[in-house]
Amino acid sequence: MKTRGLYFSSYVLWLIFFVLAPVALILYQSFIGINGHFTIDNYENFFKVSAYLQMTFNSVLYAALITLITLLVSYPTAYFLTKTKYKQLWLMLVILPTWINILLKAYAFIGIFSQSGPANNFLEWIGLGSHQLLFTNASFMLVAAYIQLPFMILPIFNAIDDLDESLINVSHDLGANGFQTFWNVTFPLTLNGIKSGVQVVFIPSLSLFMLTRLIGGNKVITLGTAIEENFLVTQDWGMGSTIGVILIVTMILIMFLTGEKKRRRR
């Protein structure tokens, strides 16, 4: 019991000092104006200034597109991985890129998308000519989707792998074809894996800022970029904290909407 209490107290202390305390400080700082006085002007400015509303819309839009791209690639990938002989080995290879630092991945893609990089060399080889691939919205979303891909594949893979094969066989025995079986049996029973993947991908995608700098070339402005600029450039910690609070509330809302709803049984 003493060991159990020690572990529990360590968890509570970690939760207080590294989760609750930072959130409380951000919440408090959001009510402090640039002159150091208590005010709600930061929240008023956020909802009145069109630039902040545009950044919020851009953040949600980019996060949704990144999540959609990732999902469209991840579901068939996870589905076919479960059908392979050495599925655990292939899954490990999919997860392997997560061991590489995101900064190294970003610089690797800078080289790939540069004017003299492999992507433009390929376009010239097929006769399309060289194009500006780097510092565009498309390159930003492509790189972000690539980085988030393993985090979407893993929960979907687990959901499909845990699926009872007898349900698939019953569906075929009742006369359903492959598409009907997938749409009415496989897909609904793997929705929890999709929801988990959406949470893991969409929420971090809302606050991306390093990729917007390195890959987007400051042409992609999101809430994460705005937080960085307010804290490091304009030194308006109150406004930066306000955007952080809005971002936290948005993340909680997304978690609530995509969370698994437990049905009450009589």
JOKA-V325963 format. One line per field, one symbol per residue. ss: DSSP state (2 for helix, 1 for strand, 0 for the rest). burial: + if it has 16 or more other C-alpha atoms within 10 Angstrom, else -. Layout:
BEGIN
ss = ???
burial = ???
END
This chain:
BEGIN
ss = 02222222222222222222222222222001000001002222222202222222222222222222222222222222222000222222222222200222222222222000022222222000000000002222222222222222222222222000222222222000022222222222202222222222222222000222220000000022222222220000222222222222222222222200000000
burial = ----------------------+--++-+++++-------+++--+-----+--++-+++-++++++++++-+++-+++-++----+---+--+----------++--++-++++---+++--------+--+++++-+++++++++++++++++++-+++------+--+---------+----++-+++++++++++++++-++++++++++++++-+++++++++++-----+++++++++++++-++---+--+--------
END
